[in-house]
Amino acid sequence: MAVLSPKRKEDRLFIRKPFRHYRPRYSLAEFRWGLVALALLGGIAAWVVWRGANPDPKLFAAAPLELGKGGGSGIVVGGGGAGTAGIAGAAGTASNSGSAAASARGVLPKDLAARGWREARIAQYDGKNLYVKINGRAGYFKNFGFKRLYYASLMHGKGSTTSIDIELYDLGKPTNALGAYSGELGDAKPNAAAHGLWHRARNALYMTVGRYYLRAIGSAENATVTNKLERLRELFAANLEGAPLPWGYGFFVAEMNIALGKINYDAKNAFSFEFARDVYSATLPDDKTQVFIVALKSPDDALALAKKYVKGFASYGKKAGTHDGVTWVKDRFIGAYSSAFAMKRFIVGVRSAPTLASANAAMKRIRTALERIPESLGRRAQPADNDDKGDKDDGDHDGDAKPGSGSGSGSGGNHDNDDKGAAPPPVKEA
């Protein structure tokens, strides 16, 4: 049976006047202690909010690793700065701090902490323990021929919480560094320099210097951080060996007038095709159509591989006719047009064109550009030595998926032959 509340005060059995107090007097001390309790609770709430907005930088520092545990070879120097920290050795004992710092530093410049900054931590990671530092993303960099990560954490002053984390990835080859960079470029507009490409994103710096890819992330967006990031850009550009842009970048920029930020490199599994390796692609101004080019050793290799591309595109749709020697395929899901065509020892192609007319126009444009490619740039256009030696399991525990993105974020791979030859034509953004 439901219990009904009395409608009249007289019907209440216990408290007929709930808002009336029956205490003869109040204690002033009790009132004051109540205010103190409220103030303490308010202070705790304010501290929680402040701490959430200003976390302890140590929470983001690399965890110390010891050699000989789990087969890893991570080297970590921690502490308040250079010359004050130890290194974990094979038996877990500390060695001379000076030699330890030099060993862990690797290719990191010595004056990272100049002008009011100090080094809070220096570390190295290889393929077996990279997941410890960037769990969930180790596979991304391994797909780009990852060899070693050099890490540094910089703190500003003694009492400040402003910090910058530096991640310098040795990816073995300039094309791998550019591939990893383009995969994280987003909508930013890169700047071309003698060492490679770079751009700033609020409180962060991204750049390539030859075989290296640098990510420097600040804890805040202020003048202290931005000034230091600019200093770091100059420092790494001056201390690391740069390299000219790969031939594919020179082709798209100089011969097709495509902006650097629209160019991508897939070392393997381009467009989710297992056979598609060493592919340079670029997105046209409609932000839908992609053109791509691949260098092979001979015209016969190019003809055979071009047929594989057409067959691969056809697995997602059906053939839509032939125009000027090009067999087009229409995707059954999105209705876009794609194809590939062999020219000399090259393959040129178009992917995801919205209409057949735009697909033909894009193919004509890239074929014309290849016909007039300068001899010096053509000599540099050599196929990469794509093997699978770097694909074996080397201790990655983060469960990353195999490469195979069909869009512009490069899938990556290992390349061991360096780009050689004359520098590409001057790079100018469209």
C-alpha positions, 0 to 999 in steps of 0.5 A: 500500500502506498504511503501518502504524505499528510496534506496538513501540518496537524496530521504530521506525527513528528516534525510539524514545523520542519524549518523551525529550530528548537535549540535555545541558543547558537555557539559562535565557535561552532559557527566559526569552525563550520566556516573553516571546514567550508574553506578547507573543502573549497581549498581542496577543490581549487587545488584539484582543479589547478593540479589537473591543469598543471600536471607534474612533468615527471608523469610524462617522463620516460620510464628507466630501463635496464639492459638485460631485462626482456632483451631491451637495450634502452639507455636512460639518463635521468636526474636534474641535468647533464653530468648528474645522472647515472645509466642502467648497465647490463648488471643494473649498476651505474657507470661513470655519469659523463660517459653514460650521458654521452652514450645515451645522448647519441646524436642529440646536440650538446647544448639543448638546454641552453638559455635558461633550460635544463635537461630533465631526462635523456634516453634512447629506445630501439625496436625492442622497447620502443613500445615503452615510450610510445605504446600504441604508435610504435608500429607506425614508425617501424613501418618507416624503417625505424632504427632508434629513438633519441628522447630528451625532456627539457624543463625551463628554470628550477621552479617552472612546470614548462617543459618540452619533450623532444623525440628524434627518430632515426628512420634510416633514409630521407624518404622514410623520414618524409613519409612519417612526417607527411603522415602526421602533417594534416592540414599544415603547410610545410616549409622547405629547407636545405635539410628537409621539411618543417612546420610549427603547430601551436606549441609543437615543432615537426621537421625532417633532417635527412634520415631523421624525423623530429617531434618537439612538443611543449607543455604550453603555448607561450613565448617561452616555448615558441622561442625555444622551439625556434632555437631547437629548429636551428640547432638540429638543422645545424647539427644533423646531416640533411639531404636533398628532397627525394626525386618524387618530391622534385617531380611533383613540385617542379614538374606538376606545381603541386604544394609540398603538403599534398605529397606523400610517400608510401614505402609499401602497401600503398592503396592497401595493395601488397605489391604497391611499393615505393610509391610517390603520390600527390593530391590535386586541388579538388582534394579528392583525386590522387596522382601517383608515380613509381620508378622501376628498373625496366619497361618490362617491369613497369608494364607487368606491375601496371597490370597488377595495379589495374587488376587491384583497382578492379577488385573494388569495382568494374572496368569502365572503358579505355581512353588513350590506352588507359583502362579505367576502373570505377569503384563500386562503393564510391563511384570514383575512377582509378587506373595505372599506365606504364611509361618507359620504366615508370608507372603513372596513375590516377586514383579516386577521381570523381568523374571519368573526365577529371580522371582523364585530365589528371592522367594526361597531366602526369603523363605530360609531366613525365615526358618532360622530366629533366635528365638529372631528375630522371637519373635520380628516380631509381627503385628503392630496395624494398625487402622484408628484412625489417618486417620480422617481429622484434619485440613490439608489444603494442599490437599495432595493425599492419600497414595498409592505408589507402589514403594519404598517410603513408604506410612506410617501410624499410629502405637501405639505399640512400638517394644519390645524384644531383640535387632536385630542381629548386623547390617552390610551393604552389 
